[in-house]
Amino acid sequence: MSATASDVRPLFIPVLLGTPRQGRMSEHVARFVHGEVAKRAGVETELFDVRELPLPTTDAGEAIKDENFSAALARADALIIIAPEYNHGYPGLLKHALDTNLKEYIHKACGVCGVSAGGFGGTRVIENLLPVLRELGLVTIFWDGNFSNSYKLFDEAGALLDEAYIKRLDKFLAELIWMAKVLRYGRENVPL
C-alpha cells in the first residue's frame, strides 16, 4: 500500500480559546490543551484567542471574517474549542467568532473542552454549543474535555496540578485525531 498525500501531510488542529474575560482560568486550560496537541506526532497546531481576533461588532458573519483565522480554519483538519461556562451558556464573543466562517468548517472534526468553576466541568456549555457546531457543518466527537473546579487545576504560573487530566485529554485527543483522519480521507476521496 502506497502512502497518499493525506498520510504524509500532518494534521492541522488549531485550538480556539473562546472568552475575552480578564482573569480567565480557561486560558490555563487552553495552553495545557495546546501543549498536549503539539506533542502529538504528525499533528501541527496553533492557539487562537477570541480576545486577539480583530472582529468588529458593527457587522456579523463572513462580512467581518479575519483572513488569518479563516485561512487557519480552511487548512484545519479539526478544531478544539475551549469554552468556559457562563450562566449555563457559552460566551457571546465565541459565537460571534465562530459565525465568521462557514465553508471552512464543513466535514471537519471538532472537540469541545468545557471549563467551569463548579463540579460539572463545563457540561452545560458543551451541551449548548453542540447544535451550533452541527449547524456550522462541524462533526463533533463524542468525547468531551471537562475541566471542573478550574481555579484549583493550575498553579499561578499555569502549571497543571492534577495529572489525571493528562490521561483524560489523551482519550479526547485520540478520538479527535482518529475522526480528523477519517474525515480528511472522506473530504479528499469520497464525492458528496
C-alpha positions as CSV (number, residue, x, y, z in Angstrom):
1,M,0.0,0.0,0.0
2,S,1.5,3.3,-1.0
3,A,1.3,6.5,1.1
4,T,-1.1,9.2,-0.1
5,A,-0.7,12.9,0.4
6,S,-3.1,12.6,3.4
7,D,-0.9,10.1,5.0
8,V,2.2,12.2,4.8
9,R,0.8,15.7,5.4
10,P,0.5,16.5,9.1
11,L,-3.0,17.1,10.5
12,F,-3.6,20.7,11.5
13,I,-5.7,21.1,14.6
14,P,-6.0,24.7,15.9
15,V,-7.2,25.4,19.4
16,L,-9.6,28.3,20.0
17,L,-9.9,30.0,23.4
18,G,-13.4,31.3,23.5
19,T,-13.5,34.0,26.1
20,P,-12.1,37.5,26.3
21,R,-12.6,38.0,30.0
22,Q,-9.8,39.2,32.3
23,G,-8.6,36.7,34.9
24,R,-10.0,33.8,32.9
25,M,-9.0,30.4,34.2
26,S,-9.8,28.9,30.8
27,E,-6.5,30.4,29.5
28,H,-4.6,27.8,31.5
29,V,-6.7,25.1,30.1
30,A,-6.2,26.4,26.5
31,R,-2.4,26.5,27.0
32,F,-2.4,23.0,28.5
33,V,-4.6,21.5,25.7
34,H,-2.5,23.3,23.0
35,G,0.7,21.9,24.6
36,E,-0.7,18.4,24.6
37,V,-1.8,18.7,21.0
38,A,1.7,19.9,20.0
39,K,3.2,16.8,21.5
40,R,1.4,14.5,19.1
41,A,3.4,13.1,16.2
42,G,2.0,14.1,12.8
43,V,0.0,17.0,14.2
44,E,0.5,20.7,13.9
45,T,-1.4,23.2,16.0
46,E,-1.9,26.9,16.6
47,L,-3.6,28.7,19.5
48,F,-6.2,31.3,18.7
49,D,-7.7,33.6,21.3
50,V,-11.0,35.4,20.6
51,R,-9.6,38.3,22.6
52,E,-7.0,38.8,19.9
53,L,-9.1,38.3,16.8
54,P,-9.9,41.7,15.2
55,L,-13.6,41.2,14.9
56,P,-15.7,44.3,14.7
57,T,-19.2,44.3,16.3
58,T,-20.7,46.6,13.7
59,D,-21.5,43.7,11.4
60,A,-21.5,39.9,11.5
61,G,-20.8,36.7,9.7
62,E,-18.5,36.4,6.8
63,A,-18.6,40.2,6.3
64,I,-16.2,40.6,9.2
65,K,-14.0,37.5,8.9
66,D,-10.4,37.7,9.9
67,E,-8.2,36.4,7.0
68,N,-5.6,34.7,9.2
69,F,-8.2,32.9,11.3
70,S,-10.2,31.9,8.3
71,A,-7.1,30.6,6.5
72,A,-6.3,28.5,9.5
73,L,-9.8,27.1,9.7
74,A,-9.7,26.3,5.9
75,R,-6.5,24.5,6.4
76,A,-7.6,22.7,9.6
77,D,-8.5,19.1,9.8
78,A,-10.1,19.5,13.2
79,L,-10.8,22.2,15.7
80,I,-10.6,22.3,19.5
81,I,-12.8,24.8,21.3
82,I,-12.0,25.8,24.9
83,A,-15.3,27.3,26.2
84,P,-15.9,28.4,29.8
85,E,-19.4,28.1,31.1
86,Y,-21.1,31.4,31.7
87,N,-24.6,31.2,33.3
88,H,-25.1,27.8,31.7
89,G,-24.1,29.1,28.3
90,Y,-21.2,30.0,26.0
91,P,-19.5,33.4,25.7
92,G,-21.1,35.7,23.1
93,L,-17.8,36.6,21.5
94,L,-17.1,32.9,20.9
95,K,-20.3,32.6,18.9
96,H,-19.5,35.9,17.1
97,A,-16.1,34.5,16.1
98,L,-17.5,31.1,15.0
99,D,-20.1,32.7,12.9
100,T,-17.5,34.5,10.7
101,N,-16.8,31.3,8.8
102,L,-19.0,28.6,7.2
103,K,-17.4,26.7,4.3
104,E,-14.2,26.4,6.3
105,Y,-15.9,24.0,8.8
106,I,-17.7,21.6,6.5
107,H,-17.0,17.9,7.4
108,K,-14.2,18.7,9.9
109,A,-13.9,17.2,13.4
110,C,-14.5,19.3,16.4
111,G,-13.9,18.6,20.1
112,V,-15.0,20.9,22.9
113,C,-13.3,21.4,26.3
114,G,-15.7,22.9,28.8
115,V,-14.4,24.8,31.7
116,S,-16.3,25.7,34.9
117,A,-15.6,26.9,38.4
118,G,-18.0,24.2,39.7
119,G,-18.1,20.5,39.5
120,F,-19.7,19.9,36.1
121,G,-16.7,20.7,34.0
122,G,-18.5,22.9,31.6
123,T,-21.0,20.2,30.6
124,R,-23.8,22.8,30.1
125,V,-21.6,25.0,27.8
126,I,-20.8,21.9,25.7
127,E,-24.4,20.9,25.5
128,N,-25.3,24.4,24.4
129,L,-22.5,24.5,21.8
130,L,-23.3,21.2,20.1
131,P,-26.3,22.3,18.0
132,V,-24.4,25.4,16.9
133,L,-21.3,23.4,15.8
134,R,-23.5,21.0,14.0
135,E,-25.3,23.8,12.1
136,L,-21.8,25.2,11.1
137,G,-21.0,21.8,9.5
138,L,-18.5,20.6,12.1
139,V,-18.6,16.9,13.2
140,T,-18.4,16.8,17.0
141,I,-16.6,13.9,18.6
142,F,-18.4,12.0,21.4
143,W,-15.6,12.5,24.0
144,D,-15.6,15.9,25.7
145,G,-12.9,17.6,27.7
146,N,-14.4,18.6,31.1
147,F,-12.3,20.8,33.3
148,S,-14.1,21.2,36.7
149,N,-13.1,23.5,39.6
150,S,-10.8,25.4,37.2
151,Y,-9.4,27.6,39.9
152,K,-7.8,24.5,41.6
153,L,-6.4,22.8,38.5
154,F,-3.4,25.1,37.8
155,D,-0.9,27.0,39.9
156,E,-0.3,30.7,39.5
157,A,2.2,30.1,36.7
158,G,-0.3,27.9,34.8
159,A,1.2,24.5,35.6
160,L,-1.2,21.7,35.9
161,L,-1.8,20.4,39.4
162,D,-3.9,17.3,38.7
163,E,-2.1,14.8,36.5
164,A,-5.4,12.9,35.9
165,Y,-6.2,15.5,33.2
166,I,-3.3,14.3,31.1
167,K,-4.9,10.8,30.7
168,R,-8.4,12.3,30.2
169,L,-7.2,14.6,27.5
170,D,-5.3,11.7,25.9
171,K,-8.6,9.9,25.3
172,F,-10.1,13.1,23.9
173,L,-7.2,13.7,21.5
174,A,-7.1,10.1,20.3
175,E,-10.8,10.3,19.3
176,L,-10.4,13.7,17.7
177,I,-7.3,12.7,15.7
178,W,-9.0,9.5,14.5
179,M,-12.0,11.5,13.4
180,A,-9.9,14.1,11.7
181,K,-8.1,11.4,9.7
182,V,-11.3,9.7,8.7
183,L,-13.0,13.0,7.7
184,R,-9.9,14.2,5.8
185,Y,-9.9,11.0,3.8
186,G,-13.6,11.4,3.1
187,R,-13.2,15.1,2.0
188,E,-10.4,14.1,-0.3
189,N,-11.6,10.8,-1.7
190,V,-15.4,10.4,-1.4
191,P,-17.6,12.6,-3.6
192,L,-20.6,14.0,-1.9
